[in-house]
């Protein structure tokens, strides 16, 4: 299959840049994908095919961050209208809207879906109890600039955030105190906790760095040929992917940093990239307003990809473009 060509699925429907995305875990109906866009309308899709399911309507500004809970029954979004919203992912109904005092850049669910963490340009992390939505949220303060990403961490006992103050910080939920800080020469652009919870992946400048989740010691760091906006580690930690300003999606060997392959498909800088929960594909979102789904193993029959072989040329069939209705 050495001659197989990478043919991504193109997911259209957004009208402005796609800036963030998230997958659910694997459910009885496969898994799902949500995208954040500056058009203010996060979209839900079938994760393995990109087929449009629905659009969450209610924000009055660009949506910067999105999240799905594990079983894809709830979605969350953070936006430039200073709100973080929680949605019923089955019906599309808005369940909660939490007002902030500045742009909400990131949202994340706890594993039991009972808590929602938000991060904003107020330089604060907030933690909302979704069983008591009227209650005053817990607040974590310490960042000195707008926060880009917030994630539950260490089996939900902690939170981890990164911000424009060029730091990554770990917060103890039991006392709301910062217990660890990692400084960078440039602001971190993306933050991911590995599927097994053992590794943090951080993209900044033209680097992708990996940290031990317990000690926060740097495990390894690799240089990418372009400023990199996002990176994601495969669930089995064998490879990682990265995307950035040169419109290319890169795939690397995690252990030694060898570039395996790179592909150009987007027509604008790549803002976000993430592996599916089964590791069979990775999704990228771009300034060009599209999501693209890429096969981890090129030519494998999976989702809408069908593998064919002929005597003269091996190549994967071009899958259909996936439109939003």
KAHURA-V422810 format. One record per backbone hydrogen bond with DSSP energy under -0.5 kcal/mol. NH is the residue of the N-H (numbers start at 1). CO is the residue of the C=O. E is the energy in kcal/mol with one decimal. If there is no record, write none. Layout:
NH:CO:E
NH:CO:E
//
This chain:
4:1:-1.6
7:5:-0.5
8:6:-0.6
9:293:-2.2
11:9:-0.6
11:291:-3.5
12:10:-0.8
12:322:-2.8
13:14:-0.6
14:289:-0.6
18:286:-2.8
19:17:-0.6
19:36:-1.9
20:36:-1.2
22:34:-2.1
24:32:-2.2
25:70:-1.8
27:30:-4.9
30:27:-1.1
33:45:-2.5
34:22:-2.7
35:43:-1.9
36:20:-3.4
38:17:-2.3
40:37:-1.8
43:35:-1.3
44:54:-3.1
45:33:-2.9
46:51:-2.7
47:31:-2.7
48:31:-0.6
50:46:-2.6
52:323:-0.7
53:44:-2.9
54:44:-1.5
56:42:-2.7
57:55:-0.7
59:40:-0.5
63:37:-2.4
64:62:-0.6
64:78:-2.4
65:78:-1.5
67:76:-1.9
69:74:-2.1
72:69:-1.6
75:87:-2.1
76:67:-2.4
77:85:-2.2
78:65:-2.5
79:83:-2.0
80:62:-2.8
82:79:-1.0
84:98:-2.1
85:77:-2.8
86:96:-2.4
87:75:-3.3
88:93:-3.2
89:73:-2.2
89:87:-0.8
90:73:-0.6
92:88:-2.8
95:86:-2.9
95:93:-0.5
96:86:-1.7
98:84:-3.2
99:97:-0.6
100:82:-3.3
104:79:-2.3
105:103:-0.7
105:119:-2.0
106:119:-1.7
108:117:-1.8
110:115:-2.0
113:110:-1.7
116:128:-2.2
117:108:-3.0
118:126:-2.5
119:106:-2.1
120:124:-1.5
121:103:-2.4
123:120:-1.5
125:140:-2.2
126:118:-2.4
127:138:-2.3
128:116:-3.1
130:114:-2.8
130:128:-0.8
131:114:-0.6
132:129:-1.3
135:132:-2.0
138:127:-2.0
140:125:-2.9
141:139:-0.5
142:123:-0.6
143:123:-0.5
147:120:-2.1
148:162:-2.2
149:162:-1.6
151:160:-2.3
153:158:-2.5
157:153:-0.5
157:154:-1.7
158:153:-2.3
159:171:-2.0
160:151:-2.6
161:169:-2.5
162:149:-1.7
163:167:-1.9
164:146:-2.8
166:163:-1.2
168:182:-2.5
169:161:-2.6
170:180:-2.4
171:159:-3.1
172:177:-2.9
173:157:-1.9
173:171:-0.6
175:172:-0.7
176:172:-1.7
177:172:-0.8
179:170:-2.8
180:170:-1.2
182:168:-2.9
184:166:-2.8
188:163:-0.6
189:203:-3.4
190:203:-1.2
192:201:-1.7
194:199:-3.0
197:194:-1.9
200:211:-2.6
201:192:-2.8
202:200:-0.5
202:209:-2.8
203:190:-1.4
204:207:-2.1
205:187:-0.5
207:204:-3.3
208:222:-2.4
209:202:-3.1
210:220:-2.7
211:200:-2.3
212:217:-2.9
213:198:-2.7
216:212:-2.5
219:210:-3.2
220:210:-1.1
222:208:-2.6
224:206:-3.4
228:205:-3.0
229:243:-2.0
230:243:-1.6
232:241:-2.4
234:239:-2.8
237:234:-2.3
240:252:-2.1
241:232:-2.5
242:250:-2.0
243:230:-2.1
244:248:-0.9
245:227:-2.1
247:244:-1.1
249:263:-3.0
250:242:-3.1
250:248:-0.5
251:261:-2.6
252:240:-3.0
253:258:-2.6
254:238:-2.1
255:238:-0.5
257:253:-2.1
260:251:-2.8
261:251:-1.3
263:249:-2.3
265:247:-0.9
265:263:-0.5
266:247:-0.7
270:244:-2.7
271:269:-0.5
271:285:-2.4
272:285:-1.5
274:283:-2.1
276:281:-2.8
279:276:-1.3
282:294:-2.0
283:274:-2.8
284:292:-2.4
285:272:-2.4
286:290:-1.6
287:269:-2.7
289:286:-1.7
291:11:-1.9
292:284:-2.4
293:9:-2.2
294:282:-2.8
296:280:-2.6
297:280:-0.6
298:296:-0.7
300:297:-1.7
302:300:-0.7
302:305:-1.2
304:48:-0.6
305:302:-2.6
308:315:-0.6
310:313:-0.8
315:308:-0.7
315:313:-0.6
317:306:-1.8
319:317:-0.5
322:10:-2.8
323:321:-0.6
325:323:-0.5
//
